[in-house]
Amino acid sequence: MLSLELIAQAQHRLRGLVKRTPLVMSDTLSQRLGTKVSLKLECLQKTGSFKPRGAFNKMLTLTESERSRGVVAVSGGNHAQGVAFAARRLGISAVIVMPETTPQNYLDATRGYGAEIVLMPNISAAFVECERLRAAGRVLVHPFDDPLVAAGQGTLGLEILEDAPDVTKVYVSIGGGALISGMAMALRSINPDVQVIGVQTHGADAMAQSVAANRLVQLSAITSIARTLGAPQVSDFTLNHVQRLVQEIVVVEDSAAFASLVFLLERTKYLVEPAAACCLAAVEQQREQLLPHDHVVILMCGGNLSVQDLSAFHQRFTK
């Protein structure tokens, strides 16, 4: 099971393999929101997102026999790059199953890290193919349903507490839920008073719907622009941790996520993907709940946005 000890072990294991990304206070956002606001810039991580943390932590625990069999993963983009990068660094063969709708920049980067890609019609079919390859012998590096992966992602929580011991609220986006499960475990194990707020977008909100129903809910399709939040279903493992450790989940519109993306680009000069920008949209939505003494940390979980998608989003939301 996930624990603070498991996350601390992951932090030790990952030294020298991933970047310790900066936490920067934003005067612009602090003035705008009326309280201290900092950005955790995980968008500057190698591969452009937090995913190498969990991928490395999982693969570093494999036996020599397991490494020789190679790994398999399913992903709409960021997990693919994280696994491919970690596998190449560790000398492990990797096959990544991806939906055909995956943007070209994700495909190019994943292949660039040396992984073999198998394309499937949609993310649900990709999970099925991934399971077939696992049954054939490869070791699965699941994007979220694995305590070791969640522990690797949870090292972000330890870094935030080290750099901002006065933090009161942390906004974290949710796809399958390993990131927020690991971070919430780290943050609240050390400081139970920290509020961890999850964020999703309409059309990629399997966790929010599952929490509301108190059971796993499967989405029939991912319709949000935040593709990297597009897990069609979360897991019992992540649902349990979110129910126990996360204050609430805020679901925002795609248009709000894009508006925050533009604001971040123009005012902070950081280009992030919708899955990260939606966290600022959630803070904006909850600005009346913020107190002057708060220290709000917003996780910028990834920055893998192509110019083509940025242009398409701009045309869609600024008509």
C-alpha positions, 0 to 999 in steps of 0.5 A: 500500500501507499505510505509516506515511507514508500514515497521517501524511499522513492525520493532516495531512489530518484536522486540523479534521475529526475530534476528537482523542479523549482517552486516559484512565487508569482507576484502577478497571481498573488496580486490577482488572487489576493493571497500568496500563490506559487507555481510548482514548475513540473512542466520543466521536468525531463519529458515535459511532465511529472511522469518519469518520477513514477516510471523510474520508481517502478522500473528500478524495483524490477528484478533482472528477470523482469527487466529482461522481459521488457515493459509495456504501458498505455498512454495518451502522451505524457506517461508514454514519454516518461516510461520511454525515457526511463526505460532507455536510461535503464536499458529496458525494452519498452512498448507503448500502446497509444490511441490513434488520436494522440498528437504527433508531438507525443508520438515523435517524442516517445519514439525519440526516447526509443520506445516501440509504439502500437496505435489503437482506435481509442484509449479503451482499446489501448488498455485492452491491447496493453493487457494482451502484451502484459499477458504475453510476458512484458511487465506492466507500468500502469499509469496510475493503478500501482503504489510504486508509480504513485509513490514516485509521483508523490515525491512532488509533495515532499519537494513542495513541503521542503520549499514551502513549509507554510503551504495551506492549499495545493491544487493538483489535476487528476487523470487516473489519480496516482499523482494526487494520491501520492502527493496527498499522502506525502503532504497530509502525512507530514502536515494534516492541515494542508488542503489538497484540491483535485481538479478535472475538466468536464469530459475528462472527469472520471474521478469526480464522477466516481467520488460522487457515485461512491463507485468506479464510473467509466466514461464512454468517451474523453471529450475534453481538450485536456487529453492527458487527464483522459483516463476512461476509468480510475481504479479502486486504489486511487479512488480510495486515496482520493476519498480519504485524503483529498479535500474536494474535486473542482471540475472546470470547463475547457474554456476556463482551462484555456483562458488560464493557459493563455494567462499563464503564457502571457503573464508568467511566460510558461507554456503549459498544457490544459491539464495543468492550466485547469488548476489555475482555473479552479483557483480562480473559481474558488477565489472567494474561499481564499484567505489572505494568510493562505499560501496556495501552490498550483502544480504545473504538471506538464507542458507538452502542448504543440503549436498546432493544438495551441492554434486550434484551441485559440480559434475554438475559444476566441471566436 
